[in-house]
Amino acid sequence: MSLTANWRFTFKSSATGDTYSGTASLTQSTTPVTSQGAGGLERMVTGTMSFVNDPCATTASVSGTISGLNVILTAMEGGQAVSLTGNVNAAFTTMSGDYTIPLGGCSGGDFGTWTASKS
């Protein structure tokens, strides 16, 4: 199974109650970066995300890792790092988790939940 695909993302802000959406084209490397013991092999994930209604950015580069079903991604939104942590389902068709944005910048200090599905 692989995260390589086009994905539809939805972000729900716990700070403001706003909902943002977008799409992403993700590519998962086939070569492991490191072994994570019982968690499996860690592989790199890269891509590009496009936002539909985000007031701070229209696109973001994405990078991160997947190990087993655990996903850690960083989207660079308008110069700010948006940290996404979560899990992918066993069929690799949906993902979900939490996001945080550090203080400062356009959307700084925001946090909430995210979901994604293969499109």
N, C-alpha and C positions, 0 to 999 in steps of 0.2 A: 504494500500500500504506500501511497505517496501523497504529499500535499500539492504536487505539481498539478495546477489547474487554474481556472478562473473562479473566483470566489465573490459572493455578495456579502458585504459586511453591514452590520447595524450596531451603532454605539448609543447607549442610553446613559446620559449623564446623571449621576446621583447628586451632583452639586446644583445643577440648574433644572433638571427634569427634561432638558432638550434631547431630541433623538436625531442622530446624524447617520447617513448611509453612504455607501460607496462600493466600489468594486476593486478587486485586486487580482493581478496575475502573479502567481507564486510559482517558484521553481525549487524543488528539493534536490539537493545533491545526492548522487548515488554512492559517493565515497564517504564512509564514516569519518568524523573528525576525531572522536574519542569514544572509548567504551565506557558506558555508565553502569557497569555491573548488571544487577537484576533489571535495571530500567531499560536496558537495551543499548543500542548504538546511537550516539548523538550525530545528527546530520545537519548541515547548513541549509537554511531557507533564505531565498532572496526574492525580490520582486518589486512591483510598483503598485501603489494604491491610488485611486482617483476618488475624490469626495464629491457628492452631489450638493449638499447643503451646508458645508462647513464654512463658517465665516473667516477662518484663519488660513486655509490652504485649499487648493484644488487637487494637488497631487502630493504624494509622499513616497520616498524610497523605503523599502521594507527589508529588514535583515533579521536573522535570528537562528534558532535551533529547534529541532524536534528530537525528543528522546522517548522511545516507547510511544505513549499517547500524550505526553506532556509537551506543550508548545510554549516557547518564549520568543516573542517578536518585538522589534522596535521599529516604529514608523517615524521617519523624520518629517514632521508636519510644519512647514513654514519655519524651519530652523529649530524647532522644538522636538525633543524625543518623547514620543508617546510609547509607554511600555505596556505591552499586552502579554498577559500570562493566562494560560488556560489549558484546555484539553481538547483533543480531537476524538470523535467516536471511533469505534473499532472498524467501521466501514470506510473511514476517512471521507465522509460526506458532509459532516457538520463539525464546527468548533465553537467553543464558548469559553468565557472567562471574565477577568477583570482588567481594567486599564487605569493607568495613572499618568498624569502629566505634571512635571515639577512646576513650582511657582515661577512666575515671570513669563513674558511673552503674551501673545494673543489669548491662548486658552490655558494659560498656566494655572496650576492648582486644581484642574478638573480631574475627576475620577468617576468611574462607573463600571458598567458591564458591557460586554460585546458578544455578539454571535456572528457566525459566518456559515454559509452553505455553498457547496459547489454549484456553479451555474452552468 
